[in-house]
Amino acid sequence: MKKPAPAAAPQTPHTLLLLLLLILIFPAKAVAQLSFSGEAVLGVTVLPAWPYDSRRFDSPVNPGGTADLQDLSLDYGLDARLAGGDGKADFRFRLIFAPAELPQVLRAHAGWRIRDGFWLRLGRQSLLTGYGYGWNPMDFANPLKDPADPAQELQGVDALSVLASPGSFFTMKLTGIYRPQDFSAGIDYEDLQAALELTLALPAFELKLTGFYDYDEHEGEDAYVPAAGAGLMLDIAGIGVYAEAALQKGSRIYSPQFAVPGRETGWLFSGLAGLQYVFISETSVTAEFFFNGEGLGRTERELYANRLKALDVYFPDWLSVYRPGYFARTYLLVDLRQPVYVWNLEAGLACILSPDSGALSVLPSLSFDITGALTVNLSYSGLFSLKEDEVDEARLAPAPHSLRCEARYSY
């Protein structure tokens, strides 16, 4: 299911300086081979609510209608992409324009081949991605993926990467990441992070190891570091089988066990296993199980709901704990896709179930290919509670149901 372009994050001065630097140092020969593409999006979202009254969108995570949700909203945006290269250098730039928002730079990086099998890449890039469809527990650098919209591209991180491929089967990437809290205050060592990715690629088999670290003056200050992950993907008689595992020191979310927002600092394990298969009819099936070591158990979810009820002011630290698809401990995802060529459409149905909390997401969709460049997408998103006595995503959601129609034009 497609969603509107993500909300833009404020662009810090160091990002603008990085873009200027890339433009100045990118080889002129490679610039001549740049290509421009993108998408224009126009969408309408409807949030049906009952009973229909002034408090229809009030919920524990939207107290007093803080989010200012509307029954019907119109959105539009532009996704612009610039790419090029000549074998010795490459360049990628991707920018999202949305109404009433600053432009969001998703990608802005240049790469140089120092010698065969050795590349240097500078700029905003995607790092440590894994094999999962709905979740990637071994990805410690990028923002969390939305399992309800796995195809949505996430904003990268500003980094310098060294990529070495000493053989045809092995690749090593070492990355330094820069995430300042306030660029004008100067650079501190605490703003620097390091990541390592090792990949072994063989016929019908791939293995990936990742590591992530940054310096904290106080334990748990940035949380979840050090962290290490492992993933594998293999083909068994045409069935794609994959798995990921992650071990991290501390959590990225606040724990309701603390009266004042604080994070767990112990070791946490997360894991994922999945498979993909395409039938002769071209029906594709993806099934995943995700164990979320940062999720909340039943007691913690009840305590969290009580914390929200006790709030008499808007408290974003507590509200940020609510993350559909990451709120509980365990999740199951099944995604079905079927192309219907005679009508130039694709039908899809995704279901996400949390066995421990009883939350169920149902996400049917239809995508119509109008001209090849123009597509129209219709989708529904519904959150339901299957257990009466559980605190789950559906009971906390301000708008558990939504309908969306969007047109996308590719150029």
PENOR-V646676 format. One record per residue. N is the residue number from 1. RES is the residue in one small letter. PHI is phi in whole degrees, -180 to 180 (NA if undefined). PSI is psi as a letter, one per 30 degrees, with the letter a starting at -180 (* if undefined). Layout:
{{N & RES & PHI & PSI} {N & RES & PHI & PSI}}
This chain:
{{1 & m & NA & k} {2 & k & -84 & k} {3 & k & -125 & l} {4 & p & -63 & l} {5 & a & -55 & k} {6 & p & -62 & l} {7 & a & -61 & k} {8 & a & -76 & k} {9 & a & -93 & k} {10 & p & -58 & k} {11 & q & -90 & j} {12 & t & -80 & l} {13 & p & -57 & e} {14 & h & -67 & f} {15 & t & -68 & e} {16 & l & -65 & e} {17 & l & -65 & e} {18 & l & -65 & e} {19 & l & -61 & e} {20 & l & -62 & e} {21 & l & -63 & e} {22 & l & -63 & e} {23 & i & -64 & e} {24 & l & -72 & e} {25 & i & -100 & f} {26 & f & -72 & k} {27 & p & -59 & k} {28 & a & -63 & e} {29 & k & -62 & e} {30 & a & -73 & e} {31 & v & -60 & e} {32 & a & -64 & f} {33 & q & -105 & g} {34 & l & -70 & k} {35 & s & -122 & k} {36 & f & -117 & k} {37 & s & -154 & l} {38 & g & 162 & a} {39 & e & -143 & k} {40 & a & -111 & k} {41 & v & -127 & k} {42 & l & -132 & k} {43 & g & -140 & l} {44 & v & -128 & k} {45 & t & -120 & k} {46 & v & -117 & k} {47 & l & -113 & j} {48 & p & -70 & k} {49 & a & -142 & k} {50 & w & -145 & k} {51 & p & -67 & l} {52 & y & -89 & j} {53 & d & -147 & a} {54 & s & -69 & f} {55 & r & -108 & g} {56 & r & -65 & f} {57 & f & -106 & g} {58 & d & -71 & k} {59 & s & -158 & l} {60 & p & -57 & f} {61 & v & -99 & g} {62 & n & -138 & i} {63 & p & -66 & k} {64 & g & 66 & g} {65 & g & 70 & h} {66 & t & -57 & e} {67 & a & -74 & f} {68 & d & 55 & h} {69 & l & -76 & l} {70 & q & -118 & l} {71 & d & -62 & e} {72 & l & -138 & k} {73 & s & -135 & k} {74 & l & -110 & k} {75 & d & -136 & l} {76 & y & -149 & l} {77 & g & -166 & l} {78 & l & -134 & k} {79 & d & -110 & j} {80 & a & -108 & k} {81 & r & -130 & k} {82 & l & -131 & k} {83 & a & -146 & l} {84 & g & -175 & l} {85 & g & 169 & l} {86 & d & -131 & g} {87 & g & 91 & f} {88 & k & -107 & f} {89 & a & -153 & l} {90 & d & -142 & l} {91 & f & -147 & k} {92 & r & -135 & k} {93 & f & -142 & k} {94 & r & -141 & k} {95 & l & -131 & k} {96 & i & -109 & k} {97 & f & -105 & k} {98 & a & -138 & l} {99 & p & -63 & k} {100 & a & 60 & g} {101 & e & -132 & l} {102 & l & -70 & k} {103 & p & -58 & k} {104 & q & -110 & k} {105 & v & -88 & j} {106 & l & -84 & e} {107 & r & -138 & k} {108 & a & -163 & i} {109 & h & -144 & l} {110 & a & -124 & k} {111 & g & -128 & k} {112 & w & -131 & k} {113 & r & -85 & j} {114 & i & -73 & e} {115 & r & -161 & l} {116 & d & -58 & k} {117 & g & 79 & g} {118 & f & -140 & j} {119 & w & -125 & k} {120 & l & -119 & k} {121 & r & -130 & k} {122 & l & -126 & k} {123 & g & 129 & a} {124 & r & -80 & j} {125 & q & -144 & l} {126 & s & -93 & k} {127 & l & -133 & l} {128 & l & 57 & h} {129 & t & -71 & l} {130 & g & -113 & a} {131 & y & -107 & f} {132 & g & -66 & l} {133 & y & -87 & e} {134 & g & -94 & f} {135 & w & -140 & l} {136 & n & -138 & i} {137 & p & -61 & f} {138 & m & -87 & g} {139 & d & -94 & j} {140 & f & -98 & f} {141 & a & -99 & e} {142 & n & -82 & l} {143 & p & -61 & l} {144 & l & -64 & k} {145 & k & -72 & k} {146 & d & -89 & j} {147 & p & -65 & f} {148 & a & -78 & f} {149 & d & -148 & i} {150 & p & -64 & f} {151 & a & -78 & f} {152 & q & -66 & k} {153 & e & -78 & k} {154 & l & -98 & l} {155 & q & -68 & k} {156 & g & -78 & a} {157 & v & -119 & l} {158 & d & -81 & j} {159 & a & -157 & l} {160 & l & -117 & j} {161 & s & -117 & k} {162 & v & -116 & j} {163 & l & -113 & k} {164 & a & -124 & k} {165 & s & -127 & i} {166 & p & -67 & f} {167 & g & -141 & l} {168 & s & -78 & f} {169 & f & -112 & f} {170 & f & -122 & k} {171 & t & -135 & k} {172 & m & -127 & k} {173 & k & -127 & k} {174 & l & -113 & k} {175 & t & -132 & k} {176 & g & -108 & k} {177 & i & -114 & k} {178 & y & -121 & j} {179 & r & -133 & i} {180 & p & -73 & k} {181 & q & -76 & e} {182 & d & -148 & j} {183 & f & -62 & e} {184 & s & -68 & f} {185 & a & -85 & f} {186 & g & 97 & a} {187 & i & -108 & k} {188 & d & -112 & l} {189 & y & -60 & f} {190 & e & -67 & f} {191 & d & -83 & f} {192 & l & -100 & k} {193 & q & -134 & l} {194 & a & -130 & k} {195 & a & -140 & k} {196 & l & -134 & k} {197 & e & -135 & k} {198 & l & -117 & k} {199 & t & -131 & k} {200 & l & -114 & j} {201 & a & -116 & j} {202 & l & -122 & l} {203 & p & -56 & k} {204 & a & 66 & g} {205 & f & -155 & k} {206 & e & -144 & k} {207 & l & -126 & k} {208 & k & -133 & k} {209 & l & -121 & k} {210 & t & -132 & l} {211 & g & -142 & l} {212 & f & -146 & k} {213 & y & -154 & k} {214 & d & -147 & l} {215 & y & -87 & k} {216 & d & -121 & k} {217 & e & -69 & e} {218 & h & -124 & k} {219 & e & -59 & k} {220 & g & 81 & g} {221 & e & -61 & e} {222 & d & -101 & f} {223 & a & 72 & l} {224 & y & 59 & g} {225 & v & -129 & k} {226 & p & -70 & l} {227 & a & -142 & k} {228 & a & -139 & k} {229 & g & -139 & l} {230 & a & -143 & k} {231 & g & -148 & l} {232 & l & -143 & l} {233 & m & -143 & k} {234 & l & -146 & l} {235 & d & -110 & k} {236 & i & -121 & j} {237 & a & 54 & h} {238 & g & 87 & f} {239 & i & -98 & k} {240 & g & -82 & j} {241 & v & -117 & k} {242 & y & -147 & l} {243 & a & -155 & l} {244 & e & -138 & k} {245 & a & -141 & k} {246 & a & -141 & k} {247 & l & -127 & k} {248 & q & -138 & l} {249 & k & -95 & j} {250 & g & 102 & l} {251 & s & -110 & l} {252 & r & -87 & f} {253 & i & -115 & l} {254 & y & -78 & k} {255 & s & -99 & k} {256 & p & -70 & f} {257 & q & -71 & f} {258 & f & -98 & k} {259 & a & -64 & e} {260 & v & -105 & k} {261 & p & -48 & k} {262 & g & -150 & l} {263 & r & -110 & l} {264 & e & -67 & k} {265 & t & -118 & g} {266 & g & -83 & l} {267 & w & -77 & k} {268 & l & -126 & k} {269 & f & -116 & k} {270 & s & -131 & k} {271 & g & -153 & l} {272 & l & -146 & k} {273 & a & -139 & k} {274 & g & -157 & l} {275 & l & -147 & l} {276 & q & -136 & k} {277 & y & -152 & k} {278 & v & -119 & j} {279 & f & -78 & l} {280 & i & -60 & e} {281 & s & -73 & f} {282 & e & 72 & g} {283 & t & -73 & k} {284 & s & -104 & k} {285 & v & -127 & k} {286 & t & -125 & k} {287 & a & -132 & k} {288 & e & -139 & k} {289 & f & -120 & k} {290 & f & -126 & k} {291 & f & -102 & j} {292 & n & -104 & j} {293 & g & -66 & f} {294 & e & -94 & f} {295 & g & -74 & l} {296 & l & -102 & k} {297 & g & -76 & l} {298 & r & -60 & e} {299 & t & -62 & e} {300 & e & -68 & e} {301 & r & -68 & e} {302 & e & -66 & e} {303 & l & -65 & e} {304 & y & -63 & e} {305 & a & -61 & e} {306 & n & -68 & e} {307 & r & -62 & e} {308 & l & -65 & e} {309 & k & -64 & e} {310 & a & -80 & f} {311 & l & -72 & k} {312 & d & -112 & g} {313 & v & -138 & l} {314 & y & -68 & k} {315 & f & -129 & i} {316 & p & -61 & f} {317 & d & -60 & e} {318 & w & -73 & e} {319 & l & -66 & f} {320 & s & -70 & f} {321 & v & -67 & f} {322 & y & -76 & j} {323 & r & -136 & j} {324 & p & -54 & k} {325 & g & 92 & f} {326 & y & -134 & g} {327 & f & -73 & e} {328 & a & -101 & a} {329 & r & -90 & e} {330 & t & -127 & k} {331 & y & -144 & k} {332 & l & -121 & k} {333 & l & -126 & k} {334 & v & -129 & k} {335 & d & -126 & k} {336 & l & -117 & k} {337 & r & -134 & k} {338 & q & -138 & j} {339 & p & -77 & k} {340 & v & -123 & j} {341 & y & -68 & e} {342 & v & -64 & f} {343 & w & -110 & g} {344 & n & 55 & h} {345 & l & -141 & l} {346 & e & -128 & k} {347 & a & -103 & k} {348 & g & -136 & l} {349 & l & -146 & k} {350 & a & -120 & k} {351 & c & -129 & k} {352 & i & -124 & j} {353 & l & -119 & k} {354 & s & -102 & j} {355 & p & -61 & e} {356 & d & -82 & e} {357 & s & -100 & f} {358 & g & 84 & g} {359 & a & -80 & k} {360 & l & -128 & k} {361 & s & -106 & k} {362 & v & -119 & k} {363 & l & -135 & i} {364 & p & -81 & l} {365 & s & -155 & l} {366 & l & -133 & k} {367 & s & -124 & j} {368 & f & -104 & k} {369 & d & -90 & j} {370 & i & -83 & e} {371 & t & -131 & g} {372 & g & 97 & e} {373 & a & -95 & f} {374 & l & -110 & k} {375 & t & -126 & k} {376 & v & -120 & k} {377 & n & -117 & k} {378 & l & -118 & k} {379 & s & -151 & l} {380 & y & -133 & k} {381 & s & -130 & k} {382 & g & -131 & k} {383 & l & -110 & k} {384 & f & -131 & l} {385 & s & -103 & k} {386 & l & -96 & f} {387 & k & -122 & k} {388 & e & -70 & e} {389 & d & -106 & g} {390 & e & -113 & k} {391 & v & -92 & j} {392 & d & -139 & a} {393 & e & -60 & e} {394 & a & -66 & e} {395 & r & -71 & f} {396 & l & -94 & f} {397 & a & -68 & k} {398 & p & -74 & f} {399 & a & -141 & i} {400 & p & -70 & f} {401 & h & -127 & k} {402 & s & -150 & k} {403 & l & -120 & k} {404 & r & -142 & k} {405 & c & -129 & k} {406 & e & -143 & k} {407 & a & -115 & k} {408 & r & -124 & k} {409 & y & -116 & k} {410 & s & -96 & k} {411 & y & -134 & *}}
